[in-house]
């Protein structure tokens, strides 16, 4: 998917699910790891933060 909105459409996310996903991605991007679930913090420590950064750089998070 080219953008987060396309991704949400292809995975049949509801508007609420899309907003939640966007918020989690934004928290990771901002480095606010203490605000996300523990299991997600572990994933970030194992490389997810790098993926999120690349998604932002690529324009994926653009509306």
N, C-alpha and C positions, 0 to 999 in steps of 0.2 A: 504494500500500500504506500502511496506517495505521501499522504499526510495522516495525522492522527484521526481526522474525521473520516477519511477513506477506510482506515483500519477499523474504526468503530462500525461503519456500515457493513463491511465485509464480515465482521465477526458478530453482527447483529446485537451490538451493545445498545442499551437504552440510553437516553440522555443522561440519566443519573449515573449510570456506569461509566459513561464517557467522561463526565465531570470528575468523578472519583479518580479514574485513571489519570486524567490530566493533572489533578491535584497531587497525586503521589509522584508523578514524573517531575512536577515543579519542585516539590520538596527535595527530591534527590538532586535535581539540578542546582538548587540553592544551598545544598549541603545541610539541610535541616533533618538529618537522619533520626534524631531523637523523636521526631513526630511521626515516623512510620513504624509499622509493626516490626517486632524483633526479627522474624524470619526474613523480612525484606532487608533489614539492616545487614544481615549476614550475606545476602545476595549482593548487596552493594559492595561490601568488603571483598567479595570474590569477583568483581569486575563489572557489575551492572552499572555503576556510576560512569564508567568509560563508555558503555553502550548508550546511556542516556545522553551524555555529552555529544556523542556523534549524531544521535537523532536530532538534537537541537541544531547542531551545525548544518545538517543536511536539509533543514526546513521541514522535517516531518511534523514538528509540533506546531507549525504555522496553521492558521485556520484558513 
